[in-house]
Amino acid sequence: MQHPAWTLVILGLVIAGIGAAWLLAPHIPWLGRLPGDIAVERPNFRFYFPVVTCVVLSLLLTGILWLVRFFQK
């Protein structure tokens, strides 16, 4: 993978994947509403922090990147 064109191809696939995820995200109802996510709603105040969703996405992306590096060798 020495040629710069491969970098552009991979970058394009990553951008297309992000775009597809952005389009499909509203159709995944559990994403952002997992048990353990912090949600506080009061009059004139709303706070939401998706702790568990962030951990799950981090583990998923870590696994994907690990697989990419594993098969790259």
C-alpha positions in Angstrom: 0.0 0.0 0.0 2.8 2.4 -1.0 0.9 4.4 -3.6 -0.9 7.6 -2.4 -4.0 6.6 -4.4 -4.7 3.8 -1.9 -4.8 6.4 0.9 -7.4 8.4 -1.0 -9.5 5.3 -1.7 -9.5 4.3 2.0 -10.2 7.9 3.0 -13.2 7.9 0.6 -14.5 4.7 2.0 -14.2 6.0 5.5 -16.1 9.2 4.6 -18.8 7.1 2.8 -19.1 4.9 5.9 -19.6 7.9 8.1 -22.2 9.2 5.7 -24.1 5.9 5.7 -24.0 5.8 9.5 -25.3 9.3 9.7 -28.2 8.4 7.4 -29.0 5.1 9.3 -28.6 6.5 12.9 -32.2 7.7 13.3 -33.3 4.1 12.4 -31.4 2.6 15.3 -33.6 3.4 18.2 -31.4 1.9 21.0 -28.4 4.0 20.0 -28.1 6.8 22.6 -30.7 5.3 24.9 -28.8 2.5 26.5 -29.0 1.7 30.3 -26.4 3.7 32.0 -26.7 6.8 29.9 -27.2 9.9 32.0 -30.3 11.9 31.4 -31.6 14.8 33.7 -34.7 16.7 32.8 -36.1 19.5 34.9 -38.1 22.6 34.1 -36.1 24.8 31.8 -33.1 22.4 31.9 -32.1 19.3 30.1 -28.8 17.4 30.4 -27.9 14.2 28.5 -24.6 12.4 28.4 -24.5 9.0 26.7 -21.8 7.3 28.8 -22.6 3.7 27.9 -23.2 4.5 24.3 -19.7 6.2 24.1 -18.1 3.1 25.7 -19.9 0.7 23.3 -18.9 2.8 20.2 -15.4 3.0 21.5 -15.1 -0.8 21.9 -16.6 -1.3 18.4 -14.2 1.1 16.7 -11.3 -0.3 18.6 -12.2 -3.8 17.5 -12.5 -2.7 13.9 -9.2 -0.9 13.9 -7.5 -3.9 15.6 -8.8 -6.1 12.8 -7.6 -3.7 10.1 -4.1 -3.7 11.6 -4.1 -7.4 12.1 -4.9 -8.1 8.5 -2.6 -5.4 7.3 0.5 -7.3 8.5 
